[in-house]
Amino acid sequence: MAATINFDEALAELEQLQHTDLPSAITKLHELEADFEHMTRFQQGRLLVFKGTSFIYAGQYQEALVTLIQSENLVQNSDYLFSAYSYEATAYIALRNFKDAFVVMSKSLG
């Protein structure tokens, strides 16, 4: 039941797994997506940043961009916004869209 889940702890675990065990991170991501509507806006934004990152790892750069752009309004004024911008720039570069990569990098610098 969603009420018993500590989403902050679960998202912290997901963040750690993305750096150490990508298959487990994907499983955890799918588990958390089922409770998306029970999360705060900030938690939803964090989940979208992690989902966007997983798309980049899978080489799905356009999907990553859509997801990361969605996360921007949810993680405003946080380190996760910088992460979203950084990953967006990575996806744009992978798509060889250097102009938009520079635009998003300038947004991340403030």
Steps between C-alpha positions, in 0.01 A plus 500: 500500500638841402441658841762274658774578249761757594549642152802711599682188619388301195618776265835522684536123453413535131760774461766276656399203286536705181870530579557143614241259354310623198272193458387533863454873449268435204296256710477752786405776255208295368386421855500869593325606180194307618471741796577818305170669586562447873829693494553869560577713196869510598513122540331462161763728351782298652348182359475659155867606516596141581271369224656743252843382606401139443387590146843653435672182624278305258585729209142633479596865483173647372304323777757628749446857384122479528526357852769739621317805368191380689705486819619862483191662655485237771858536626539878481759661726681177577810308403273270301420783260873529425508121449202516264672770295827306493331183382298697243826641362640147484198380304516795261869435439430132434240611244762737353277797582778722629302824487237375747773341712662841541163662574424255780855525635463878522171452689682281752754774562225736599 
